[in-house]
Amino acid sequence: MINPSKLSTEIEAAGITDVVGCHSSGRVWTFECDVQDRPDVAAVIAAHDPTETPVPSLEERLEAAELLIATLLEV
């Protein structure tokens, strides 16, 4: 099972920049062709955990927002 939005994030985190989309079937593509069998992409798919990332609590989101605001005010 593939979670396409999470796989897309995992591919990007792996530094793979030419991928433009992926599907729950495991298909991954660039503008030119399918690349799910390419070694770098296949390694990300093999390590893929399709479970959803937990949603941060309200307190965690507020802390992140406060940190962002403080950072922006320092500029």
N, C-alpha and C positions, 0 to 999 in steps of 0.2 A: 504494500500500500504506500502511496506517495501523497504527501501533503504539498501541493504545488507551491503555495505561497511560502511555506517554510523552506522547501527545497531551493527556491529562488534565492532566499536570504542566505542559505548555507553556501550556495554556489558563489554568490557575491562575496561572502566572508572568506572564501577560499582564494579570492583574488582572480577569479575567472571572470573576465570582463566582456567577452564577446557573446555570451549567451543572452538571448532576447526573450526566451520563454520556455516554460515547461508545463507538462500535463500530468494529471493524476495517473496516467498509464505508464509514466516513466520516460516519456518522450521529452527530449531536451533539444532545443534548436538555436542556431544562430541565424543571421540574415541569409546565409548561404546554404546551410544543410543541417540535418539532424546530427547531434554530437553526443548522445547518451552513451555511446560505446568508446568515446575518446577517453584515454586513461585518466586524465585529471578529473573529468566530469564523472566517470564511472566510480572513482574513488569516493567522491562526495555522495553519490547515490548509495553506495554500499554502506556508508556511515550514517545515512539519513535516518532520523528518528521522526516518524510522521505525527507523533503526538503533539498536540497544541502546546505552545509555550504558555505557562500560567499568566493570567492577567494580573498586573501589579495592583496592590491594594490602593485605596484612595490615599492613604498616608504616604505610600511610596511615590505615588504620582505627584502629590503635593511637594514632597521633598525634592523631587527631580525638577519641578517647575520653579521652586525657590532657588535652587542651585543655578538653573539656567538664567533666571532673572538677575541674580547676583553677578554671574559671569558677564552678562550683557552690559550691566551697569559699570563694570570695571573698564570696559573698552573706551 
